[in-house]
Amino acid sequence: MEVFEYGKPAAMAIPHSILDQLAGLCLEESGNKMYFSLGDIRFSAECGVHGEILIRANLPLGFETLDLKVERSFRGRSQRRMAVISGRGIIGAAELYRESYYKLVPTEHSTPTLEINGIHMHRVSGVDPIVDARLKVTRVVRRGDSVLDVCTGLGYTAIQSLRLGAARVYTVEADENVLLLASINPWSFRLRDPRVVQVLGDATRVVEFFENSKFDVIIHDPPRLMSETSSLYSIELYREFYRVLRRGGRVFHYTGEPGRLRGRNLPGRVSRLLREAGFSEVRFSKRALGLYAVKI
């Protein structure tokens, strides 16, 4: 089990739609200012004497401010892109090519989703990714809880757990590339909160390190079921969940409804496996598109 720690912030990903708004600062005269917020980070922007845009990111959690600079050459980029900006200016798009193609993509609400090989890792149709995360955690997380968050992604469910009063969140992600993109995403910044322990590793192996009855809540938000992700939908993992959960502990397991129109029933299959692992009161939520269960 490897604990993942971010270094000092050095860059930030900002939607191109915001950059286009900032470009208007320099159309009239230098010195114009603009203020905006992305996630938990507040930004101030000012037009410099040479037409560049000087941005200051006011970072939460006791970090120093982060000074960024944008030259005028960014204009005309796709609105569905996130630009990575440092003190030197734009240094590229928020994407990675490492066997798979990883990309931060702003939604209609600006909050980015993560795409891997073109597949969204969040619900984006009719719902903001942050609202989606809140729906997943609201019924299970209570003040003072110890939470195991499986499949960190951009960290939205872990962060929403903190907002609901969780005392400690262990969040597990198998893919370091995902965590690298989260590290520059303003909406993910609270993953740096000292109450969050980020673990880099295969969740099916990581869970074996935890002692019996360690957690009050488990939030399991796996990618869609495929051959390479089948272990995240296995009876073996659900039995480990049961072991590390306290009596009265609660689980939320995102499933979605893949194949529903073709007569397939993934929630039904997962529900049967959760019951076989020992869980009770297993119910499907249409709003959160997942299963709630309890360890009696």
Secondary structure, DSSP 8 states (H G I E B T S, - for coil): -EE----S--EEEEEHHHHHHHHGGGTT-TT-EEEEEETTEEEEEEE-TTS-EEEEEE-STT---EEEEE-GGGTT--TT-EEEEETTEEEEESEEESSSEEEEEE-TTS-EEEEETTEESS--SSS-HHHHHHHHHTTT--TT-EEEEES-TTSHHHHHHHHTT-SEEEEEES-HHHHHHHTT-GGGGGGGSTTEEEEES-HHHHGGGS-TT-EEEEEE------GGGGGGG-HHHHHHHHHHEEEEEEEEEE---TTGGGT--HHHHHHHHHHHHT-EEEEEETTTTEEEEE--
